[in-house]
Amino acid sequence: MVKHKVVTTKKSKKHYKVIIIGAGIAGLSTAKCLKENGVEDIVILEAKNRIGGRVWTDRSAGSPIDLGANWLHGPKGGNPITKLLKKAGSKGFKTNNDLIKIYDMEGNVYSDAQLDEADYYFEFLIELVEKNARSKTSLRDILAEKEPFALQDPLTKYTLSAFLEFSLGGDIKDLSSEHFYDDEEFPGKDRFITNGFDSFSHYLAEGLPIKLNQQVESIRYKKDQIKIETETEKYTADYVVVAVPLGVLKENVIRFKPKLPKKKQAAIDRLEMGTVNKVVLFFESVFWEKELQYMGITPPEKGKYNYFLNFRTFSETNALMTFAFGDFAIEMENHSDKQVIADVMAHLNIMYGKDIPQPIRMIRTAWKKDRYTGGSYSFASVPSTSKDFDLLAKSVDDKLFFAGEHTIHDYRGTVHGAYMTGVRTAKEVFSVEQLKKMNEPPSMIV
Ligand SMILES: Cc1cc2nc3c(=O)[nH]c(=O)nc-3n(C[C@H](O)[C@H](O)[C@H](O)COP(=O)(O)OP(=O)(O)OC[C@H]3O[C@@H](n4cnc5c(N)ncnc54)[C@H](O)[C@@H]3O)c2cc1C
């Protein structure tokens, strides 16, 4: 009988004062802030083979294409990342939502008067929902009751999708009529970043200790030292900052032992991750209006490739980026590349005729299927309450801390929100540590 030698590869064990899970903007800003305040014994564990999370720039086509965040929303009024983006070397331009042409399904262009009317009607609908909001009732349900025309009219459906579902992430049937818009905005016209939003994540990450390909599987936090396990390594820490997306918490990718407090878990269950997907088509030559920033079309299916961003307004790249919003964004993740191209081209054929060239390349996202994200950004879903984002932010036992865009009620779903949660969380860890030091008995002198 041949005897086999069993070789067990033992996981190594390392201790840090603070372990931060997730190298997205929230995790990076936590670590940067801790380091700047003298907390050096830290490490960031990141599941993917890159940093940035939902700030993700694809450079495979030569020019930078942002597959996650692209706009700096509200650059004025003290937005904390405006200056930092400058320091990071970001370039961009003020978006002008008026530089748009919208087509109907017969290829006719909506007039300026029709577009103005649609804008007013959209504002009217928002006020109508706010006035008639009820708990456990969706925005769509309120519209169905009070203004059913809005759900049928193609141009109104376009505004509900390209304005509302895009900015909030969720489908109108899932948005809480009470809380959908109860967040805050910084003032100023949005800036579109043209040289890649990843310059911001790389700026924050400078000099930080980051371990890639480290998917955290479990966190045991009962004892003084917190135990963390990844597929390949074991770690211990005095404090842990969980800066993974809401979608990851919802899918229980990380096992917490003991389980998270009931109130926190209930908030995780109630809030939702919305999905917005991007499709970028590259062409040999331009067949659309070079001067327009955006184009639109009003298909019967809500959220289906109805909004286009023109790369030629800010670069030499012959590309159009289109989007999928709401339920359609989840559905299209199961479509083949061939179908996606055919569906987008069907819209472009209506807008620019049958003789336009076929794309030479496509890049597409699937944020819902991404195991380490589980959607695009969090939103106030029908069963949620306005306190749920605050519950997600609450630390546990002064040991587990939580950061990420889903932990800030007022600025959820944004890069600046994610950044702010990192600063907040670093302060929390710092003050708990200071307090602990103050309460330590003085060392005995014998
Ligand atoms: C398509 C799209 C468009 C957007 N557009 C804009 C925009 O124009 N402007 C704007 O302000 N915001 C926009 N956003 C939102 C913005 O990108 C996010 O709010 C922000 O980047 C979230 O940062 P975060 O650090 O909270 O999370 P993330 O960036 O998701 O970082 C979390 C990190 O945790 C890692 N992770 C997950 N699970 C584990 C695990 N088990 N172990 C270890 N690591 C793990 C992930 O890989 C990820 O790197 C957009 C998002 C998307 C998807």
The ligand as an ORCA input file, in Angstrom:
! r2SCAN-3c Opt
* xyz 0 1
  C     -22.748     52.352    -12.818
  C     -22.485     53.277    -11.662
  C     -22.486     54.635    -11.864
  C     -22.244     55.520    -10.802
  N     -22.189     56.854    -11.057
  C     -21.834     57.691    -10.059
  C     -21.546     59.050    -10.345
  O     -21.565     59.459    -11.514
  N     -21.222     59.869     -9.305
  C     -21.159     59.420     -8.012
  O     -20.892     60.225     -7.104
  N     -21.397     58.111     -7.723
  C     -21.698     57.244     -8.711
  N     -21.858     55.917     -8.446
  C     -21.829     55.455     -7.042
  C     -20.401     55.368     -6.472
  O     -19.569     54.715     -7.405
  C     -20.429     54.608     -5.169
  O     -21.369     55.203     -4.290
  C     -19.082     54.594     -4.443
  O     -18.005     54.383     -5.321
  C     -19.135     53.490     -3.389
  O     -17.924     53.410     -2.686
  P     -17.796     52.396     -1.473
  O     -16.407     52.488     -0.971
  O     -18.918     52.597     -0.533
  O     -18.050     50.935     -2.105
  P     -17.248     50.168     -3.234
  O     -16.626     51.099     -4.178
  O     -18.153     49.138     -3.799
  O     -16.064     49.444     -2.435
  C     -16.256     48.269     -1.693
  C     -15.048     47.354     -1.871
  O     -15.210     46.188     -1.053
  C     -14.713     45.072     -1.755
  N     -15.290     43.842     -1.178
  C     -16.557     43.397     -1.301
  N     -16.707     42.243     -0.607
  C     -15.510     41.973     -0.031
  C     -15.035     40.933      0.809
  N     -15.825     39.922      1.216
  N     -13.732     40.958      1.219
  C     -12.903     41.965      0.839
  N     -13.311     42.979      0.023
  C     -14.600     42.989     -0.394
  C     -15.151     45.356     -3.180
  O     -14.444     44.575     -4.120
  C     -14.900     46.854     -3.310
  O     -13.602     47.125     -3.772
  C     -22.032     55.011     -9.499
  C     -21.997     53.630     -9.296
  C     -22.205     52.772    -10.364
  C     -22.118     51.286    -10.143
*
